[in-house]
């Protein structure tokens, strides 16, 4: 497993976790990622949809020579709520974007991101158990039954909040024992840290591939950023980086992976078999511990969009196992993040023209 000497961006990761950026308003994270990307590239741009991309040219690439082109895609957005209604008394009704479990929201602190750029502190409330019927106490609350209380007069709420404003969970990041970190938005800030760890490791390696590191937008609501990033870059190989499920009580072992046991490399019809094998063989050759996930269909990650971009891209998927996905206490091992970044750096260094020109046949 990777040692702390490989933890180039652990503090960066903590900073990213303390930021808020739901689908469609990723600009706070994009501004930070631009600063971190600038450590490795002077060629950074943002496309029309909001994807942030850094281009890393191989140090000794001959002028006008054809070189392999690799896209690394990790989404910036986190799950968020949306204001759907302002009730009497100034209570906010909400819907989600995307995939909150309402059972985890009751009693949470949240931030309402208003149209004027402010962030208002609120809490998610529900009817107290003392006033609930026996039937109500036996069932989990539905999202439409919850409300956000800003502790402000109704007139002030209506002046400052509009239907469509986004809401994110407010939760301080916790550093646990054994190098584990818990907080909100590890999905997918963990993968942004993977990309940065990869770029740090790549500086120490010789490579001939041109790398596009993309922090993509709106993955949680339809993989939209990956679609446009892949079309714009038109890479030979596209690698999605995301999180997957770590083991916990009550979860089937074949549906989860171990924290601290290295990155998870996915195989299946959504992924190119030669890219999968190259990732696996690279991990074995460089003694990077790894785990294998088999996905029967579309993976539910940016890989699903990357695979069918343009005339089709040779796509891979790697990630980090986290517990409690889509809650405010998602938990991961930073060793896994660093190891995943190191795997990707060695993978990039292993790619040459002969490899990419052979991707059209299995």
matplotlib code that plots the C-alpha trace (Angstrom):
import matplotlib.pyplot as plt

x = [0.0, 1.1, 3.1, 2.4, 5.3, 2.9, 0.2, 0.9, -2.6, -4.2, -4.6, -6.0, -8.6, -9.7, -10.1, -12.2, -14.5, -15.2, -16.5, -20.0, -20.9, -24.0, -25.0, -25.1, -23.2, -19.8, -17.9, -16.6, -14.9, -13.8, -12.0, -10.1, -9.3, -7.9, -5.5, -4.4, -4.2, -1.9, 0.7, 1.0, -0.1, -0.2, -2.8, -6.1, -9.5, -13.2, -15.7, -19.2, -20.8, -18.4, -15.9, -12.4, -9.6, -5.8, -3.6, -0.3, 2.0, 4.8, 8.1, 10.0, 7.3, 8.6, 6.9, 3.8, 4.3, 1.3, 1.2, -1.4, -4.1, -5.6, -8.6, -9.0, -12.5, -13.6, -16.8, -16.9, -20.6, -22.1, -25.7, -27.9, -31.4, -33.5, -36.1, -39.5, -41.8, -41.8, -44.5, -46.4, -44.0, -41.0, -40.4, -38.7, -40.0, -37.3, -36.6, -33.3, -30.6, -29.6, -30.4, -30.5, -31.8, -34.5, -33.8, -30.4, -31.6, -33.6, -31.8, -29.0, -27.5, -27.7, -26.7, -29.2, -27.3, -29.3, -29.5, -27.5, -24.5, -25.2, -25.3, -27.9, -27.6, -30.7, -31.7, -33.8, -36.8, -39.7, -42.7, -41.5, -42.2, -44.3, -46.8, -46.6, -49.1, -48.0, -48.1, -46.0, -43.4, -43.0, -42.2, -39.2, -40.1, -40.5, -38.6, -41.8, -42.6, -39.3, -38.7, -35.8, -36.0, -33.9, -35.1, -36.0, -39.3, -41.4, -41.0, -37.2, -37.1, -39.2, -36.9, -33.8, -34.8, -36.3, -37.7, -34.8, -32.1, -29.8, -29.2, -26.2, -25.5, -23.2, -20.9, -17.4, -14.9, -13.7, -10.2, -10.7, -8.2, -6.1, -5.9, -9.6, -11.6, -15.3, -17.5, -19.9, -19.1, -16.4, -18.4, -16.6, -14.0, -12.1, -11.6, -10.5, -7.8, -6.9, -6.4, -4.1, -2.1, -1.8, -0.4, 2.0, 3.3, 3.5, 6.0, 8.5, 7.9, 8.7, 5.6, 4.8, 1.0, -0.7, -3.0, -6.2, -7.3, -10.9, -13.0, -16.4, -19.8, -23.4, -22.5, -25.2, -27.9, -27.0, -23.3, -23.6, -20.1, -18.4, -20.3, -19.0, -15.5, -15.1, -16.4, -14.1, -10.9, -11.5, -9.0, -7.6, -8.3, -10.8, -10.6, -13.4, -12.5, -15.3, -16.2, -17.7, -19.2, -17.1, -18.1, -20.3, -22.7, -25.8, -24.3, -23.5, -19.8, -20.1, -21.6, -18.7, -15.0, -12.5, -11.2, -7.4, -7.0, -6.2, -8.1, -11.0, -10.6, -13.9, -14.5, -17.6, -19.4, -19.2, -15.4, -12.8, -11.2, -7.7, -7.9, -9.0, -6.2, -3.6, -4.8, -4.7, -1.3, 0.1, -1.1, 0.5, 3.8, 4.2, 3.0, -0.1, -2.7, -6.0, -9.5, -11.7, -15.3, -17.5, -20.4, -23.0, -24.3, -23.8, -21.7, -23.7, -20.5, -19.0, -17.7, -21.2, -21.0, -17.3, -17.8, -20.3, -18.9, -18.2, -17.7, -17.0, -14.0, -11.8, -12.9, -11.7, -13.0, -11.1, -12.2, -12.0, -14.3, -16.2, -18.8, -22.2, -22.4, -24.7, -24.8, -23.0, -20.6, -19.1, -15.8, -12.7, -9.0, -6.6, -4.1, -6.6, -6.8, -3.0, -2.6, -5.2, -3.4, -0.1, -1.7, -3.0, 0.4, 2.1, -0.8, -0.2, 3.5, 2.8, 0.8, 2.4, 1.1, 1.3, -1.1, -3.7, -3.6, -4.5, -7.6, -9.9, -9.7, -10.1]
y = [0.0, 3.5, 5.3, 8.8, 9.9, 9.4, 11.6, 14.7, 16.1, 14.9, 18.5, 19.5, 16.7, 18.1, 21.5, 20.1, 18.3, 21.6, 23.2, 23.0, 22.4, 20.6, 19.8, 23.0, 25.1, 23.5, 26.8, 26.9, 23.6, 24.5, 27.6, 25.5, 22.8, 25.3, 26.4, 22.8, 21.9, 24.9, 23.1, 20.7, 22.6, 26.0, 24.9, 25.0, 25.8, 25.6, 24.4, 25.8, 23.3, 24.0, 21.1, 22.2, 20.6, 20.7, 19.5, 17.9, 17.5, 14.8, 16.5, 15.2, 15.0, 15.7, 18.6, 17.7, 14.0, 11.7, 10.8, 8.9, 11.0, 10.0, 11.6, 11.3, 12.2, 12.8, 14.6, 17.7, 17.8, 16.5, 15.5, 18.5, 19.5, 22.0, 24.4, 23.6, 25.7, 28.3, 27.4, 29.6, 30.5, 30.5, 26.7, 25.4, 22.3, 20.4, 17.8, 16.1, 16.3, 13.5, 10.3, 11.5, 9.0, 10.9, 8.7, 10.4, 14.0, 14.5, 16.8, 17.7, 21.1, 22.5, 25.5, 27.2, 28.7, 31.7, 33.4, 36.4, 34.2, 33.9, 30.7, 30.6, 28.1, 26.0, 22.7, 19.8, 19.3, 16.9, 16.2, 15.2, 11.6, 12.8, 14.4, 11.6, 8.7, 5.2, 4.5, 7.6, 6.5, 3.1, 4.5, 6.4, 10.0, 10.8, 13.6, 15.6, 15.4, 17.1, 20.9, 23.3, 25.8, 28.9, 30.5, 33.6, 35.5, 34.4, 37.8, 37.6, 34.1, 35.1, 38.1, 36.0, 32.5, 31.5, 28.2, 26.5, 27.5, 24.6, 23.2, 21.2, 19.4, 21.2, 18.8, 19.1, 16.7, 14.1, 12.5, 9.0, 6.4, 4.4, 7.2, 7.2, 10.4, 10.9, 13.7, 14.8, 14.8, 12.1, 11.1, 12.4, 14.7, 11.5, 11.0, 14.6, 13.9, 10.7, 12.8, 15.2, 12.3, 10.9, 14.2, 14.5, 10.9, 11.4, 14.2, 11.5, 9.2, 9.3, 9.2, 9.8, 10.3, 13.6, 13.8, 15.7, 15.8, 16.8, 17.8, 17.2, 18.6, 17.3, 13.6, 13.2, 14.3, 12.5, 12.3, 15.5, 16.9, 13.6, 13.7, 17.1, 16.6, 13.4, 14.9, 17.9, 16.0, 13.0, 10.8, 7.4, 6.2, 7.6, 6.7, 7.5, 7.8, 7.4, 5.8, 2.4, 0.6, -0.5, -3.3, -2.7, -4.7, -5.9, -5.6, -8.6, -9.2, -9.6, -6.1, -4.3, -4.0, -3.5, -0.1, 0.0, -2.8, -0.5, 0.9, -1.0, -1.7, -2.4, -4.9, -5.5, -4.5, -0.8, -1.0, -1.9, -5.2, -4.2, -1.1, -3.2, -5.6, -2.9, -1.3, -4.7, -5.7, -2.3, -2.7, -6.1, -5.0, -2.0, -3.8, -1.6, -3.5, -3.7, -5.2, -6.1, -5.2, -6.8, -4.7, -6.4, -3.3, 0.5, 1.5, 4.5, 6.6, 8.9, 5.7, 5.1, 8.4, 8.1, 4.7, 6.0, 9.4, 10.2, 6.8, 5.1, 5.5, 2.8, 3.3, 2.2, 2.7, 2.8, 4.0, 4.0, 2.1, 4.3, 3.5, 5.2, 6.6, 9.6, 10.4, 13.1, 10.6, 9.0, 7.3, 6.4, 5.5, 8.1, 5.3, 4.0, 7.4, 7.8, 4.2, 4.8, 7.9, 6.0, 3.3, 5.8, 7.5, 4.1, 3.2, 6.5, 5.8, 2.4, 3.7, 4.0, 4.3, 0.5, 0.0, 2.5, 1.5, -2.0, -1.0, -1.5, -5.3, -7.2]
z = [0.0, -0.6, 2.1, 3.3, 1.1, -1.8, -0.2, -2.2, -2.1, 1.2, 2.4, -1.0, -0.6, 2.8, 1.2, -1.6, 0.9, 2.6, -0.6, -2.0, -5.6, -6.7, -10.3, -12.4, -9.9, -9.8, -10.2, -6.5, -7.0, -10.5, -9.2, -6.7, -9.2, -11.6, -8.9, -8.3, -12.0, -12.5, -10.5, -13.4, -16.5, -18.0, -20.6, -18.7, -20.1, -19.4, -22.0, -22.5, -20.2, -17.4, -17.6, -16.4, -18.4, -18.0, -20.8, -20.0, -23.0, -22.8, -22.0, -25.0, -27.6, -31.2, -32.9, -34.9, -34.0, -33.4, -29.7, -27.7, -26.1, -22.8, -21.0, -17.2, -16.1, -12.5, -11.8, -9.6, -8.6, -5.4, -4.7, -3.8, -3.0, -4.9, -3.5, -4.9, -2.7, 0.0, 2.5, 5.0, 7.8, 5.4, 5.4, 2.3, 0.5, -1.5, -4.1, -4.8, -7.5, -7.2, -5.1, -1.5, 1.0, 3.0, 6.0, 6.3, 6.0, 9.1, 11.5, 9.1, 8.7, 5.2, 3.2, 0.8, -2.1, -3.1, -6.5, -5.2, -4.3, -0.6, 1.5, 4.2, 7.1, 7.7, 9.2, 7.9, 10.1, 10.4, 12.7, 16.2, 17.1, 20.1, 17.6, 15.1, 14.8, 15.5, 11.8, 11.0, 13.5, 11.8, 8.3, 7.1, 6.1, 2.4, 0.9, 0.2, 4.0, 5.0, 5.1, 5.6, 8.4, 7.9, 11.2, 9.3, 8.9, 5.9, 4.3, 4.5, 3.2, 0.2, -0.5, -0.5, -1.7, -5.0, -6.3, -8.0, -5.5, -4.6, -1.2, 0.0, 3.2, 5.7, 7.4, 8.8, 7.6, 10.2, 10.2, 11.7, 12.7, 10.3, 7.7, 7.0, 6.3, 6.6, 5.4, 2.7, -1.1, -1.1, -4.1, -6.1, -4.5, -3.8, -7.5, -8.0, -5.4, -7.4, -10.6, -8.7, -7.1, -10.6, -12.0, -9.1, -9.7, -13.5, -13.0, -11.9, -14.9, -18.5, -20.8, -24.4, -24.0, -24.0, -21.0, -20.5, -16.9, -16.8, -13.8, -15.2, -14.4, -13.8, -13.5, -10.8, -13.1, -16.3, -17.1, -19.1, -18.6, -19.6, -22.9, -24.0, -22.5, -24.5, -27.7, -27.4, -26.5, -28.8, -26.9, -27.8, -24.3, -21.7, -18.0, -15.7, -12.0, -9.5, -6.2, -5.5, -2.5, 0.5, 2.8, 5.8, 8.0, 6.1, 2.7, 0.5, 0.1, -3.6, -3.8, -2.1, -1.8, 1.0, 2.2, 2.4, -0.2, -3.1, -6.1, -7.8, -11.5, -13.3, -16.1, -18.1, -21.3, -20.5, -20.5, -23.2, -22.4, -23.5, -21.3, -18.4, -18.9, -19.2, -16.0, -14.2, -15.6, -14.7, -11.1, -10.9, -12.5, -10.1, -7.0, -6.6, -4.6, -6.5, -6.6, -9.5, -9.9, -12.6, -13.9, -16.0, -17.8, -17.8, -14.7, -13.6, -13.9, -16.5, -18.2, -19.6, -21.5, -22.5, -24.1, -26.7, -27.4, -31.0, -32.8, -29.5, -27.1, -25.5, -21.9, -18.5, -15.0, -11.8, -8.4, -4.6, -2.3, 0.1, 2.8, 3.3, -0.3, -0.8, 2.9, 4.9, 6.4, 3.3, 4.4, 2.5, 3.0, 1.7, 1.0, -1.6, -3.2, -3.4, -4.7, -7.4, -8.5, -8.7, -10.7, -13.3, -13.6, -14.4, -16.7, -18.7, -18.8, -20.3, -23.2, -26.7, -30.2, -30.8, -27.9, -28.9, -32.6, -31.5, -29.6, -32.6, -32.2, -28.9]

ax = plt.figure().add_subplot(projection="3d")
ax.plot(x, y, z, "-o")
ax.set_aspect("equal")
plt.show()
